Amino acid sequence: MSLNEYSVWDRTTRVFHWLNVLCVTSLIGVGTFILFASDLGVSNQGKIDLKTLHVWIGYVFVINLSWRLIWGFIGGPYARWNAVLPIGRDYFRQLRNYAARIGNREPYVYAGHNPLGRIAVTLLLGALLVQGVSGLVLAGTDVYMPPFGDYIAEWVASPDRDPAMVRPYAPETVNETSYQEMRSFRAPFIETHEVTYYVLLVLILLHISAVIVTEVRKGGTLISAMFTGRKLLSARPDQVLEKH
């Protein structure tokens, strides 16, 4: 059967995707070093440097993710939330029909995300959003960086110290009681950040596996479409559900 070309992913969606891949890969790499820094014998200054690098990459990640959230309201038809998230009056009917087609091996395919893919994308975006929000809080509590670092520094500063002089791993610059209160406040954020780190690893592995399996079995050119924006499908035009 001949291939038919469909214009699917707009430029903004493609730039978000690959910049997100770069940021998440870098954050996982640096975050893994931070997680095992003590076991690896990293010095306090080394930990500060790693956390500072992690935060700067995190800023790029959060800005990129924030723009994608906005783009879901104003972007192209395949980038909008009604084509990405498992929402809408028709969604569960589409999901049932898609599941039935899988069982019956019927040839209908989706130019954009199929109903199961929309669930996977929602889980990934949700995990990324949790990491972004918790990471911004931890940037303030770990290395006193924006957007909350100044407030945290004021909270923990020793009475005889200018909050601007508060430094990580410098107990002489903080009030011990206030610092322990801050650490208690920080605890659920660091736990959430660490748990979601592992959840993201699982979701990413599942995502990559699903892409590879689909690419091999259906020849949907999923990977190349994220570079070109165009998807080649080996199905007749009347077998392709274009809008969703």
Long-range contacts (C-beta under 8 A, 24 or more apart in sequence): 1-234, 1-235, 1-236, 2-234, 3-232, 3-233, 3-234, 4-232, 4-233, 4-234, 4-235, 4-236, 4-237, 4-240, 5-230, 5-231, 5-232, 6-111, 6-230, 6-231, 6-232, 6-233, 6-240, 6-242, 7-229, 7-230, 8-78, 8-111, 8-112, 8-225, 8-229, 8-230, 8-231, 9-78, 9-79, 9-225, 9-226, 9-229, 9-231, 10-75, 10-76, 10-78, 10-79, 10-229, 11-229, 12-67, 12-71, 12-75, 12-79, 13-68, 13-71, 13-75, 13-76, 13-78, 13-79, 14-226, 14-227, 14-229, 16-64, 16-65, 16-67, 16-68, 16-71, 17-226, 18-226, 19-60, 19-64, 20-61, 20-64, 20-65, 20-68, 20-128, 23-57, 23-58, 23-60, 23-61, 23-64, 24-61, 24-128, 24-200, 24-204, 26-57, 27-54, 27-57, 27-58, 27-61, 27-131, 28-197, 28-200, 28-201, 30-54, 30-57, 31-197, 35-194, 35-197, 44-168, 44-169, 45-169, 47-169, 48-143, 48-168, 48-169, 51-142, 51-143, 51-168, 52-143, 52-145, 55-135, 55-139, 55-142, 55-143, 55-145, 58-132, 58-135, 58-136, 58-139, 61-128, 61-132, 61-135, 62-132, 62-135, 62-136, 65-128, 65-129, 65-132, 69-129, 77-112, 77-243, 78-111, 78-112, 78-113, 83-112, 83-113, 83-243, 83-244, 84-112, 84-113, 84-118, 84-121, 84-122, 85-118, 85-121, 85-122, 86-115, 86-118, 86-119, 86-122, 91-115, 91-118, 94-244, 107-235, 107-239, 108-235, 108-239, 108-240, 108-241, 109-218, 109-220, 109-233, 109-235, 109-239, 109-240, 109-241, 110-240, 110-241, 110-244, 111-231, 111-233, 111-240, 111-241, 111-242, 112-242, 112-243, 112-244, 113-244, 115-244, 117-210, 120-203, 120-206, 120-207, 120-210, 123-203, 124-200, 124-203, 124-204, 124-207, 127-196, 127-199, 127-200, 127-203, 128-200, 130-192, 130-196, 131-193, 131-196, 131-197, 131-200, 134-189, 134-190, 134-192, 134-193, 134-196, 135-193, 137-186, 137-189, 138-186, 138-189, 138-190, 138-193, 141-182, 141-183, 141-185, 141-186, 141-189, 142-168, 143-168, 144-168, 152-182, 155-181, 155-182, 156-182
